[in-house]
Amino acid sequence: MTTTSPLVRLSGVHKRYGGVQALRDASLTAAGGEVHGLLGPNGSGKSTLGKVLAGSVRPDAAEIALAGEPVRIGSPRAAARLGIAAVYQQLSLVPDLSVGHNLVLGSEPGRLGFLSDRAAARRVAPMLERLAPALGDVRFDDAVRDLAPGQQQIVEIGKALLRQPRVLILDEATASLHRDQVALVFEIVRELREGGATILFVSHRLDEITELCDRATILRSGVTVAETSVPDTTPDEIVRLMVGDVQAVEREHGDVPDGPVRLRVRGLAGGALRGVDLDARGGEIVGLGGLQGQGQSELLLALFGATHATGEVEVDGEPVRLASPRTAASRGIALVPGDRGTQGTLPARPIQENLAIASIAGRSRVGVLSSRRERAAAQSMVDALAIKIGSLADPISSLSGGNAQKVVFGKWLLTEPSVVLLDDPTKGVDVGAKAEIYRIVRSLADQGATVIINSSEDRELVTVCDRVLVLFEGAVRATLVGDEITEERLVQAALRIGEGDQGAPAGEDAA
Ligand SMILES: Nc1ncnc2c1ncn2[C@@H]1O[C@H](COP(=O)(O)OP(=O)(O)OP(=O)(O)O)[C@@H](O)[C@H]1O
């Protein structure tokens, strides 16, 4: 069923959080049978608008109509009764409960309490089967706690789908998924669309937006600035609508630096890693590519001493013990983790403290740094990364996701590291901020640091890297250098197309 009458209409939406006007007269209109993108820079109000519709944020003012009928949505429960379901990057699953019970949570017959195991199993069996390609051999009884983050996200999506929503909000719900998992989610979203539902899709991945969305609403600073037909708009135009005119990031195919090797790794193994060799020079940006989940994050965590691994690591010719993040940090190794939700911040503490903490730990044993210096250092990072904040004293939990990620990034930059490990550092970061981060990554390298960057976006690897190691099942499968680094070659190497024809094999790129 495809209908042109708006299933969802939000207008005159205002929301203020303390000093931040998150939405001002924002609006959105989406038809049934439509995937509607909700786009905008970090902090532009996308999540807030979605949450107003999902009943989890109470607006200061709003008019909401569903299929032409004015409605009041005072709570998530009220939204659920209206057929509205939402999935976020932050999960709402109960870790100690089974996959099956998590799936039925929220769609159980309320008055009757919990479903019996048998009834629950019957209820979720078709959904588990549908999701199997993205879940692997996950079973009804497995505890959610034991699942990989991507699998948990899939369960969260399954939970929303079981409610058979007529409006489904996916708010960065694909950010932690592998490509094959994203493909399944898209398949399901298209089925929902066929059935006449409206899907509101929030993502910073332009390729996902152009692939999936029919129309899109674009927010800037809490205001709806445009509504557009996605197939009729080029990605460049979408970017321009989102951020105004930003300076495009051009790939600079400079020569690979030929200074001494700064980071030398031999036979790094453990967990998913099956013996990785790597030599990287100061000034070099080395990317980790390949299908996701091939050991890229594990490699970075092992180099940071955060997981148990064996092998030899040297920085500037001196052996580094893979003992702990503290040891790594003392040797000038910094890690910017990808999962900004759970790693790398003290959510309740002020932004200033979050920015300063790693550099304080590195420089002062006593840990007391004059708050004037801390403040000056923090402010310099806020300026350099254009982090959108109210005040340095606000808790980091008050920031939008992308801005929080910039704080994590800034925290490590302040330590002036010699080896910078970046684990998908721009996940959930808007295109404008991405460009800023790329510039900073480049300037770090120009100052002599070695940068190792894992990215889930091939485009990012093409944009910033001097060399890309394509990982496959915990080992380096291929190496692409300079002009060889194209999205096409990366995909080919990741999928092992044209075996043996993917640039120098691992190990041959050594000094
Ligand atoms: N609970 C809150 N308390 C205080 N301020 C908040 C809260 N939630 C959001 N904000 C602020 O409201 C503004 C809009 O945030 P929102 O999360 O809606 O943006 P967004 O477009 O989804 O951002 P991102 O792309 O970074 O996720 C931001 O400035 C943010 O800091």
The ligand as a Tripos MOL2 file, in Angstrom:
@<TRIPOS>MOLECULE
LIG
   31    33     1     0     0
SMALL
NO_CHARGES

@<TRIPOS>ATOM
      1 N1         19.0380   15.4580   27.9090 N.pl3     1 LIG1
      2 C1         19.6180   16.5830   27.4650 C.ar      1 LIG1
      3 N2         20.0070   17.5610   28.3130 N.ar      1 LIG1
      4 C2         20.5720   18.6900   27.8680 C.ar      1 LIG1
      5 N3         20.8060   18.9620   26.5670 N.ar      1 LIG1
      6 C3         20.4600   18.0330   25.6660 C.ar      1 LIG1
      7 C4         19.8520   16.7930   26.0620 C.ar      1 LIG1
      8 N4         19.6070   16.0570   24.9460 N.ar      1 LIG1
      9 C5         20.0410   16.7990   23.9150 C.ar      1 LIG1
     10 N5         20.5440   17.9850   24.3320 N.ar      1 LIG1
     11 C6         21.0960   19.0570   23.4800 C.3       1 LIG1
     12 O1         20.1380   19.3540   22.4820 O.3       1 LIG1
     13 C7         20.7770   19.5680   21.2220 C.3       1 LIG1
     14 C8         20.1980   18.6130   20.2080 C.3       1 LIG1
     15 O2         20.6080   17.2830   20.5470 O.3       1 LIG1
     16 P1         20.2040   16.0020   19.7090 P.3       1 LIG1
     17 O3         20.7460   14.8160   20.4270 O.co2     1 LIG1
     18 O4         18.7500   16.0400   19.4070 O.co2     1 LIG1
     19 O5         21.0250   16.2500   18.3680 O.3       1 LIG1
     20 P2         21.3290   15.2550   17.1670 P.3       1 LIG1
     21 O6         21.0730   16.0130   15.9220 O.co2     1 LIG1
     22 O7         20.6120   13.9740   17.3460 O.co2     1 LIG1
     23 O8         22.8980   15.0610   17.3590 O.3       1 LIG1
     24 P3         23.9260   13.8380   16.9780 P.3       1 LIG1
     25 O9         23.9740   13.7530   15.5050 O.co2     1 LIG1
     26 O10        25.2430   14.3220   17.5230 O.co2     1 LIG1
     27 O11        23.4210   12.6030   17.6660 O.co2     1 LIG1
     28 C9         22.2600   19.3940   21.4690 C.3       1 LIG1
     29 O12        22.8360   20.6660   21.6320 O.3       1 LIG1
     30 C10        22.3340   18.6020   22.7480 C.3       1 LIG1
     31 O13        23.5100   18.9020   23.4530 O.3       1 LIG1
@<TRIPOS>BOND
     1     1     2 1
     2     2     3 ar
     3     2     7 ar
     4     3     4 ar
     5     4     5 ar
     6     5     6 ar
     7     6     7 ar
     8     6    10 ar
     9     7     8 ar
    10     8     9 ar
    11     9    10 ar
    12    10    11 1
    13    11    12 1
    14    11    30 1
    15    12    13 1
    16    13    14 1
    17    13    28 1
    18    14    15 1
    19    15    16 1
    20    16    17 2
    21    16    18 1
    22    16    19 1
    23    19    20 1
    24    20    21 2
    25    20    22 1
    26    20    23 1
    27    23    24 1
    28    24    25 2
    29    24    26 1
    30    24    27 1
    31    28    29 1
    32    28    30 1
    33    30    31 1
@<TRIPOS>SUBSTRUCTURE
     1 LIG1         1 GROUP 0 **** ****
